[in-house]
Amino acid sequence: MTFQELFISNLKDFRKIHKFSQAKLAELCESSQAYIAEIEVGKKFPSPDMIEKIASALEIESYCLFQNNTATNNRPLTPLQKQEIISKIQEAASKIINHY
């Protein structure tokens, strides 16, 4: 896997984790959906400033976009993921308490 392919794969993974469309990510990065699409198909590669904007929008450190982790489970949890887990645990606990 090339450096660019790794970046693209991680970008798509993190975008999907956040349930962001390309348009939503573009809006958060003050860019266009077409530009994000060009990045994701390998036609363009973002500048360092744009990489920082993308990482910020995805609530990760920029280096996470370049880590060679093939499984999403090896990546640190984002604040959004942590909140979703806490919410699910609280919901499950509430069901258990109300059952008894």
C-alpha positions in Angstrom: 0.0 0.0 0.0 1.4 3.4 -1.0 1.6 6.4 1.4 -1.3 8.0 -0.5 -3.4 4.8 -0.5 -2.9 4.5 3.2 -4.0 8.1 3.8 -7.1 7.6 1.6 -8.1 4.4 3.3 -7.7 6.0 6.8 -9.6 9.1 5.6 -12.5 7.1 4.4 -12.5 4.9 7.6 -12.6 7.9 9.9 -15.2 9.7 7.8 -17.4 6.7 8.0 -16.9 6.3 11.7 -18.2 9.9 12.1 -21.0 9.2 9.6 -19.9 12.2 7.6 -20.7 12.5 3.9 -18.0 14.0 1.7 -20.1 17.2 1.6 -20.2 17.4 5.5 -16.5 16.8 5.8 -15.9 19.4 3.1 -18.1 21.9 5.0 -16.2 21.3 8.2 -12.9 21.8 6.3 -14.1 24.9 4.5 -13.6 23.1 1.2 -15.7 21.6 -1.5 -17.2 18.1 -1.8 -15.6 17.8 -5.2 -12.1 18.4 -3.6 -12.8 15.7 -0.9 -13.9 13.3 -3.6 -10.7 14.0 -5.6 -8.7 13.2 -2.5 -10.5 10.0 -1.9 -10.0 8.7 -5.5 -6.4 9.7 -5.5 -6.5 12.5 -8.0 -5.4 15.1 -5.5 -3.3 15.0 -2.3 -4.1 17.6 0.4 -1.7 20.3 1.6 -0.4 20.1 5.2 -2.9 22.8 6.2 -5.8 20.8 4.7 -4.6 17.6 6.4 -4.8 19.5 9.7 -8.3 20.7 8.9 -9.4 17.2 8.0 -7.9 15.8 11.2 -9.6 18.5 13.3 -12.9 17.8 11.6 -12.5 14.1 12.3 -11.5 14.8 15.9 -8.1 13.0 15.6 -4.5 13.9 15.5 -3.2 14.3 11.9 -0.7 11.4 12.3 -3.7 9.0 12.7 -4.3 9.5 9.0 -1.0 8.0 8.2 -0.9 5.1 10.7 -0.7 1.6 9.1 -3.4 0.0 11.2 -5.4 -2.3 9.0 -8.1 -2.9 11.6 -10.1 0.1 12.9 -10.1 -1.6 16.3 -6.4 -0.7 16.6 -7.0 3.0 16.4 -7.6 5.2 19.4 -11.3 6.0 20.0 -12.5 9.4 19.0 -14.5 11.5 21.6 -17.6 10.7 19.5 -17.0 7.0 19.7 -16.4 7.2 23.5 -19.7 9.1 24.0 -21.6 6.5 21.9 -20.1 3.6 24.0 -21.0 5.4 27.2 -24.5 6.0 26.0 -25.0 2.4 25.0 -23.7 1.2 28.4 -26.0 3.6 30.2 -29.0 2.4 28.1 -28.2 -1.2 28.8 -27.8 -0.6 32.5 -31.1 1.2 32.7 -32.9 -1.7 31.0 -31.3 -4.1 33.5 -32.3 -2.0 36.5 -35.8 -1.4 35.3 -36.2 -5.2 34.6 -35.5 -6.0 38.3 
